[in-house]
Amino acid sequence: MTIRNLEATLAPKSVTLVGATARVGAVGRVVLENVRAGFAGSIYPVNPKYDELFGLKCYRSIAQLPEAPDLAIVMTPAATLPKVIADLGAKGTKVAVVLSAGVAGELKQAVLDAARPYLLRVIGPNTIGLLAPHVSLNASFVHLPPIPGRLGLISQSGAMVSSIVDWAASEGIGFSHIYSLGDMADVDVGDCLNVLAADTQTSAILMYLETIPAPRKFMSAARAAARTKPVIAVKPGRHVEAAKAAATHTGALAGADRVVEAALRRAGIIRVEDLADLFDAAEITGRYRPMQRARVAIVTNGGGAGVLAVDKLIDEHVSLATLTPETMAALDSALPSTWSHANPIDIIGDAPPERYRTAVRAAALDPDVDRCRGQPRHDQRKTCPRLLARAQDGGTCRRSAACRRHWRVPGAGRGSSSGLTAHALVAVARRDAACAAGTRHPVCRQGCSRNLAS
């Protein structure tokens, strides 16, 4: 299939909820309440048991709807799906999102056969729903509606959608569109990549993939999308045991990981290993403008940490910056004679905050440095380098929670050893997708892309 009719998922003007109910705790009630909470378009509940639901007229059949809804959310038992899909197609609906589980084999084929004559697209089954934050549509059972933003999310796992939305809300990061694909009977990752690649409201795409059912279409879509915006993916199943675990709820075994890795790299997709790195990459791409290059300076008070960082940078094809003579002279005048006299800038283990401030400031102002990476020893992660590097004062760092978590600023909330980890940082830098604007951090007074990354 193509992206035909999928434009209806971007900004639907009318939604029908087939299987909406007043029963407490039922999915049909949760989804109806979520849709009513923000969506300004027409809402048409369908259930033969009700004449009205929460002040909305409830229709006994799809045929009775006053118009062809742009989008249908289907929450009926699996056995009813072929008839429901056929009725929606006959009415003129463009897309049906099927939340129902237990749809496989002949039943799944019956659903597709019912949709095909009408060119009705089917998302799911076994999906958490569809979210379009720019039109305030939460047609899912995610309990927290995402805020509008510029990140697109494609996930085969509904639980991952819920987790990512919860995290993004706490960080103040918004989404353009969220697709929970479930079992991908019809609409798959390639289709959604094509939609989001062309969407002007989406500046970066996040993906959680367990299987790739149509490799040729996926590769074509991935290459096209990665040319225009960052595409970042978590693809579990790197080991045989994990791949088998994924098969227990997707119904398909993930491909050999080395093949997947090669395919993603060839397509230009940034692959990260876990959700922590996906969150970090999401924060970087969601907040900052792209860089044109990524020459990195490292400031550390432990030589070992600097060496590890260099290895990671080179592994990810990121360049280590060469310090200019002026920067070397500035560091010579401010640091102990035993400093490393090279990049990584090892300022020695007893470094106080003022020494960090001086070194980071000098590195950040070097015209050949695009990014400055702090690498303190574990026991000295006590002060945010963005605060230390401020050019004139020691005011409070107002950067996001990722910075506070990584640098363990006192009173900053829960700690995390990941923060903006080297893996996420350099992977995104490799695709020129991470930058802190000069207006956000006073280190860079010229409005250019040279900045700090904690």
C-alpha positions as CSV (number, residue, x, y, z in Angstrom):
1,M,0.0,0.0,0.0
2,T,1.0,3.7,-0.2
3,I,0.2,6.7,2.0
4,R,-3.2,7.0,0.4
5,N,-5.8,8.4,2.8
6,L,-3.3,8.7,5.7
7,E,-3.4,12.4,5.6
8,A,-6.7,12.0,7.5
9,T,-4.5,11.0,10.6
10,L,-2.7,14.4,10.6
11,A,-5.6,16.7,11.3
12,P,-8.9,14.9,11.3
13,K,-12.1,17.0,11.6
14,S,-14.4,14.2,12.7
15,V,-13.9,11.0,14.7
16,T,-16.2,8.1,15.3
17,L,-15.7,5.8,18.3
18,V,-17.0,2.4,17.5
19,G,-17.5,0.6,20.8
20,A,-17.7,3.7,23.0
21,T,-19.3,2.9,26.3
22,A,-20.2,4.3,29.7
23,R,-18.9,1.2,31.5
24,V,-16.3,2.2,34.1
25,G,-12.8,0.9,33.4
26,A,-13.6,-0.1,29.8
27,V,-11.3,0.9,27.0
28,G,-14.3,2.4,25.1
29,R,-15.0,4.8,28.0
30,V,-11.4,5.8,28.5
31,V,-10.9,6.6,24.9
32,L,-14.1,8.5,24.7
33,E,-13.2,10.6,27.7
34,N,-9.8,11.3,26.2
35,V,-11.2,12.4,22.9
36,R,-13.8,14.6,24.6
37,A,-11.2,16.3,26.8
38,G,-9.6,18.3,24.0
39,F,-10.8,17.5,20.4
40,A,-12.8,20.4,18.9
41,G,-14.1,18.4,15.9
42,S,-17.2,16.3,15.5
43,I,-17.3,13.2,17.8
44,Y,-19.7,10.3,16.9
45,P,-19.9,7.5,19.5
46,V,-21.4,4.2,18.0
47,N,-22.9,1.6,20.3
48,P,-26.4,0.1,19.9
49,K,-26.8,0.0,23.7
50,Y,-26.9,3.8,24.2
51,D,-28.8,6.8,22.8
52,E,-26.5,9.3,24.5
53,L,-23.0,9.1,26.1
54,F,-21.7,12.0,28.2
55,G,-23.9,14.5,26.4
56,L,-23.1,13.2,22.9
57,K,-25.6,11.6,20.7
58,C,-24.8,7.9,20.4
59,Y,-25.6,6.1,17.1
60,R,-26.8,2.6,17.0
61,S,-24.9,1.8,13.8
62,I,-22.3,3.2,11.5
63,A,-24.8,3.6,8.7
64,Q,-26.7,6.1,10.9
65,L,-23.8,8.6,11.2
66,P,-24.6,12.0,9.7
67,E,-21.4,12.1,7.7
68,A,-18.4,10.1,6.8
69,P,-15.9,10.6,9.6
70,D,-12.3,11.2,8.7
71,L,-11.1,8.8,11.4
72,A,-12.6,5.8,13.2
73,I,-11.4,4.3,16.4
74,V,-12.6,0.7,16.7
75,M,-12.9,-1.0,20.1
76,T,-15.2,-3.9,19.5
77,P,-14.5,-7.6,19.9
78,A,-12.2,-9.2,17.4
79,A,-14.9,-11.3,15.7
80,T,-16.9,-8.2,14.8
81,L,-14.1,-6.4,13.0
82,P,-14.7,-7.5,9.4
83,K,-18.3,-6.2,9.4
84,V,-17.3,-3.0,11.3
85,I,-14.5,-2.3,8.8
86,A,-16.8,-3.0,5.8
87,D,-19.5,-0.6,7.3
88,L,-16.9,2.1,7.8
89,G,-15.6,1.7,4.3
90,A,-19.1,1.9,2.8
91,K,-19.7,5.1,4.8
92,G,-16.6,6.7,3.3
93,T,-14.3,6.7,6.3
94,K,-10.6,7.1,5.3
95,V,-8.7,5.5,8.3
96,A,-9.7,3.0,11.0
97,V,-7.5,2.6,14.1
98,V,-8.2,-0.8,15.5
99,L,-7.5,-1.2,19.3
100,S,-8.9,-4.7,19.5
101,A,-6.5,-7.5,20.2
102,G,-6.6,-11.2,19.2
103,V,-6.7,-10.6,15.4
104,A,-4.6,-13.0,13.5
105,G,-4.6,-15.5,10.7
106,E,-7.9,-15.7,8.7
107,L,-9.5,-13.1,10.8
108,K,-6.8,-10.6,10.0
109,Q,-7.1,-11.3,6.3
110,A,-10.9,-10.9,6.5
111,V,-10.4,-7.4,8.0
112,L,-8.0,-6.5,5.1
113,D,-10.4,-7.9,2.5
114,A,-13.3,-5.9,4.0
115,A,-11.2,-2.7,3.8
116,R,-9.7,-3.1,0.3
117,P,-12.7,-2.3,-1.9
118,Y,-13.1,1.1,-0.2
119,L,-9.3,2.0,0.1
120,L,-9.9,2.2,3.8
121,R,-6.6,2.2,5.7
122,V,-6.3,0.1,8.8
123,I,-3.9,1.0,11.7
124,G,-3.4,-1.9,14.0
125,P,-4.9,-4.1,15.3
126,N,-3.7,-4.3,18.9
127,T,-2.8,-0.6,19.1
128,I,-3.0,1.9,21.9
129,G,-4.6,4.5,19.6
130,L,-3.7,7.6,17.6
131,L,-2.6,11.0,19.0
132,A,-2.5,14.2,17.0
133,P,-1.5,16.9,19.6
134,H,-1.8,19.9,17.2
135,V,-5.5,19.3,17.0
136,S,-5.7,18.2,20.6
137,L,-6.7,14.7,19.7
138,N,-5.9,11.9,22.1
139,A,-7.8,9.0,20.6
140,S,-6.0,6.4,22.7
141,F,-6.0,5.1,26.3
142,V,-2.8,7.0,27.1
143,H,-3.7,8.8,30.3
144,L,-1.7,11.9,29.7
145,P,-2.2,14.0,26.5
146,P,1.1,15.1,24.9
147,I,1.7,18.7,24.3
148,P,2.1,20.0,20.7
149,G,5.6,20.0,19.4
150,R,7.8,19.0,16.5
151,L,8.7,15.4,17.2
152,G,7.0,12.6,15.4
153,L,6.8,9.2,17.1
154,I,6.2,5.8,15.5
155,S,6.0,2.8,17.8
156,Q,5.0,-0.8,17.5
157,S,4.5,-1.1,21.2
158,G,1.7,0.8,22.9
159,A,3.4,0.6,26.3
160,M,6.4,2.4,24.8
161,V,4.1,5.2,23.6
162,S,2.7,5.6,27.0
163,S,6.2,5.7,28.6
164,I,7.6,8.2,26.1
165,V,4.6,10.5,26.4
166,D,4.9,10.4,30.2
167,W,8.6,11.3,30.0
168,A,8.1,14.0,27.5
169,A,5.4,15.7,29.6
170,S,7.8,15.9,32.6
171,E,10.5,17.5,30.3
172,G,8.1,19.9,28.5
173,I,8.8,18.3,25.1
174,G,6.0,18.1,22.6
175,F,5.0,15.9,19.6
176,S,3.5,16.6,16.2
177,H,2.0,13.1,15.7
178,I,2.1,9.8,17.4
179,Y,1.4,6.5,15.7
180,S,1.0,3.3,17.7
181,L,1.1,0.6,15.0
182,G,0.4,-2.6,16.9
183,D,0.4,-5.6,14.6
184,M,0.7,-3.6,11.4
185,A,-1.8,-5.6,9.3
186,D,-2.0,-2.7,6.8
187,V,-0.3,0.6,7.8
188,D,3.3,-0.1,8.7
189,V,6.5,1.8,9.6
190,G,7.3,2.7,6.1
191,D,3.9,4.3,5.5
192,C,4.2,6.4,8.6
193,L,7.8,7.4,7.8
194,N,6.6,8.7,4.4
195,V,3.8,10.7,6.1
196,L,6.0,12.3,8.7
197,A,8.8,13.0,6.2
198,A,6.5,15.2,4.2
199,D,4.8,16.8,7.3
200,T,5.9,20.4,7.8
201,Q,5.0,20.2,11.5
202,T,7.5,17.4,12.2
203,S,11.2,18.3,12.5
204,A,12.5,14.9,13.8
205,I,11.2,11.3,14.0
206,L,11.5,8.8,16.8
207,M,10.8,5.1,16.3
208,Y,10.5,2.1,18.5
209,L,10.7,-1.0,16.2
210,E,10.5,-4.6,16.9
211,T,9.9,-5.9,13.4
212,I,10.3,-4.5,9.9
213,P,7.6,-6.4,7.8
214,A,8.3,-4.8,4.4
215,P,12.0,-4.2,4.2
216,R,12.1,-2.7,0.7
217,K,9.4,-0.2,1.5
218,F,11.0,0.6,4.8
219,M,14.4,1.3,3.4
220,S,13.0,3.5,0.7
221,A,11.0,5.5,3.2
222,A,13.8,5.7,5.7
223,R,16.3,7.0,3.2
224,A,13.8,9.7,2.0
225,A,13.0,10.7,5.6
226,A,16.6,10.8,6.8
227,R,17.6,13.2,4.0
228,T,15.2,15.9,5.3
229,K,15.2,15.4,9.1
230,P,16.8,13.3,11.9
231,V,15.3,9.8,12.3
232,I,16.2,8.1,15.5
233,A,15.3,4.4,16.3
234,V,15.4,1.9,19.1
235,K,15.4,-1.5,17.6
236,P,15.4,-4.2,20.4
237,G,16.1,-7.8,19.7
238,R,19.9,-7.5,19.4
239,H,20.3,-10.9,21.0
240,V,18.4,-14.1,20.1
241,E,16.6,-14.3,23.5
242,A,15.3,-10.7,23.1
243,A,14.2,-11.3,19.6
244,K,12.2,-14.3,20.7
245,A,10.7,-12.3,23.5
246,A,9.6,-9.6,21.0
247,A,7.9,-12.4,18.9
248,T,5.6,-13.3,21.8
249,H,3.6,-10.1,21.4
250,T,4.2,-9.0,17.8
251,G,3.8,-12.4,16.2
252,A,6.9,-12.0,14.0
253,L,10.5,-12.8,14.7
254,A,12.9,-9.8,14.4
255,G,15.6,-10.2,11.7
256,A,19.3,-10.8,12.4
257,D,20.6,-7.8,14.3
258,R,23.7,-7.4,12.1
259,V,21.5,-7.1,9.0
260,V,19.2,-4.6,10.8
261,E,22.2,-2.5,12.0
262,A,23.6,-2.4,8.5
263,A,20.2,-1.4,7.0
264,L,19.6,1.4,9.5
265,R,23.1,2.8,9.0
266,R,22.7,2.7,5.2
267,A,19.4,4.5,5.4
268,G,20.9,7.2,7.6
269,I,18.9,6.4,10.7
270,I,20.5,7.0,14.1
271,R,20.2,3.8,16.1
272,V,20.3,4.1,19.9
273,E,20.4,1.1,22.3
274,D,17.8,1.9,24.9
275,L,15.0,4.3,26.0
276,A,17.4,6.4,28.0
277,D,19.4,7.3,24.9
278,L,16.2,7.7,22.9
279,F,14.9,10.2,25.5
280,D,18.2,12.1,25.3
281,A,18.2,12.1,21.5
282,A,14.6,13.3,21.6
283,E,15.5,16.1,23.9
284,I,18.4,17.3,21.8
285,T,16.4,17.2,18.5
286,G,13.3,18.6,20.1
287,R,15.1,21.6,21.6
288,Y,18.0,22.6,19.5
289,R,18.8,23.7,16.0
290,P,20.9,21.5,13.7
291,M,24.7,21.8,13.6
292,Q,26.6,21.9,10.3
293,R,29.6,20.0,11.8
294,A,30.5,18.4,15.1
295,R,34.1,18.9,16.2
296,V,34.2,18.1,19.9
297,A,36.4,19.3,22.8
298,I,36.5,17.3,26.0
299,V,37.1,18.8,29.4
300,T,37.8,16.3,32.1
301,N,39.5,16.0,35.5
302,G,40.3,12.3,34.9
303,G,42.4,11.1,32.0
304,G,40.7,7.8,31.9
305,A,37.3,9.3,31.4
306,G,38.7,11.5,28.6
307,V,40.2,8.4,26.8
308,L,36.8,6.6,27.0
309,A,35.1,9.6,25.5
310,V,37.5,9.8,22.7
311,D,37.0,6.1,21.9
312,K,33.2,6.7,21.8
313,L,33.5,9.7,19.6
314,I,35.7,7.9,17.0
315,D,33.4,4.9,17.1
316,E,30.6,7.1,16.1
317,H,32.6,9.0,13.4
318,V,32.6,12.3,15.3
319,S,35.7,14.5,15.0
320,L,38.0,15.5,17.9
321,A,38.7,19.2,17.7
322,T,42.2,20.6,17.4
323,L,42.7,23.5,19.8
324,T,44.0,26.7,18.3
325,P,47.2,28.3,19.6
326,E,45.2,31.0,21.2
327,T,43.1,28.5,23.2
328,M,46.3,26.6,24.2
329,A,47.8,29.9,25.5
330,A,44.7,30.7,27.4
331,L,44.6,27.3,29.0
332,D,48.4,27.4,29.8
333,S,47.9,30.7,31.7
334,A,45.0,29.4,33.8
335,L,45.7,25.7,34.4
336,P,48.4,23.9,36.3
337,S,51.5,23.1,34.3
338,T,50.6,19.4,34.5
339,W,47.4,19.7,32.4
340,S,47.3,17.5,29.3
341,H,48.2,20.3,26.8
342,A,45.9,18.6,24.3
343,N,42.3,17.7,23.7
344,P,40.9,16.0,25.9
345,I,41.7,18.9,28.2
346,D,42.7,17.1,31.4
347,I,42.5,19.7,34.2
348,I,43.8,17.3,36.9
349,G,41.8,15.5,39.5
350,D,41.8,18.2,42.2
351,A,40.1,20.7,39.9
352,P,37.9,23.2,41.7
353,P,34.8,24.8,40.0
354,E,36.8,27.8,38.9
355,R,39.2,25.7,36.9
356,Y,36.3,24.0,35.2
357,R,34.8,27.4,34.4
358,T,38.0,28.6,32.8
359,A,38.6,25.5,30.8
360,V,35.1,25.1,29.5
361,R,34.9,28.8,28.6
362,A,38.2,28.6,26.7
363,A,37.1,25.5,24.8
364,A,33.7,26.8,24.0
365,L,35.1,30.1,22.6
366,D,37.6,28.3,20.3
367,P,36.5,28.8,16.7
368,D,37.5,25.3,15.8
369,V,35.3,23.7,18.5
370,D,31.6,23.1,17.7
371,R,30.8,21.3,20.9
372,C,32.3,21.1,24.4
373,R,31.8,17.9,26.4
374,G,32.3,17.8,30.1
375,Q,33.6,14.5,31.6
376,P,34.0,14.8,35.4
377,R,34.8,11.8,37.6
378,H,31.8,10.2,39.1
379,D,32.5,11.6,42.6
380,Q,32.7,15.2,41.3
381,R,29.5,15.4,39.3
382,K,28.2,18.2,41.4
383,T,27.9,21.3,39.3
384,C,26.3,21.9,35.9
385,P,29.0,22.8,33.3
386,R,26.6,25.2,31.7
387,L,26.4,27.1,34.9
388,L,30.2,27.0,35.3
389,A,30.8,28.2,31.8
390,R,28.6,31.3,31.9
391,A,30.8,34.1,30.7
392,Q,30.0,36.7,33.4
393,D,28.1,35.4,36.3
394,G,27.1,32.3,38.3
395,G,23.4,32.5,37.9
396,T,21.1,29.5,38.1
397,C,21.2,27.0,35.2
398,R,17.7,26.9,33.7
399,R,18.5,24.0,31.3
400,S,16.3,20.9,31.2
401,A,16.1,18.1,33.6
402,A,18.5,16.0,31.5
403,C,21.3,18.4,32.4
404,R,20.4,18.4,36.0
405,R,20.1,14.6,36.2
406,H,23.5,14.0,34.5
407,W,25.4,16.5,36.6
408,R,23.6,15.8,39.8
409,V,22.9,19.5,40.7
410,P,21.9,19.6,44.3
411,G,18.1,19.7,44.7
412,A,17.5,18.8,41.0
413,G,15.4,15.8,41.5
414,R,16.1,12.1,40.7
415,G,19.6,11.2,39.7
416,S,20.6,9.3,36.7
417,S,24.0,8.2,35.4
418,S,22.8,8.4,31.8
419,G,21.7,12.1,31.3
420,L,23.1,13.2,27.9
421,T,25.2,10.0,27.6
422,A,28.1,9.9,25.1
423,H,26.3,7.4,23.0
424,A,23.2,9.5,22.5
425,L,25.2,12.8,22.2
426,V,27.6,11.7,19.6
427,A,25.1,9.7,17.6
428,V,22.9,12.7,17.2
429,A,25.9,14.9,16.5
430,R,27.0,12.5,13.8
431,R,23.8,13.3,11.9
432,D,24.2,17.0,12.6
433,A,21.1,17.0,14.6
434,A,22.1,18.6,17.9
435,C,22.8,22.2,18.8
436,A,22.2,24.6,21.6
437,A,21.4,28.0,20.3
438,G,23.8,30.8,21.2
439,T,20.9,32.9,22.6
440,R,20.2,30.1,25.1
441,H,23.7,30.0,26.6
442,P,25.7,33.1,27.1
443,V,29.0,31.3,26.4
444,C,28.4,31.9,22.7
445,R,27.8,35.7,22.3
446,Q,27.8,35.7,18.5
447,G,24.6,33.7,17.9
448,C,26.5,30.9,16.2
449,S,26.2,27.1,16.8
450,R,29.3,26.8,19.0
451,N,28.0,25.7,22.4
452,L,28.2,23.4,25.3
453,A,26.6,20.0,25.7
454,S,26.4,18.5,29.1
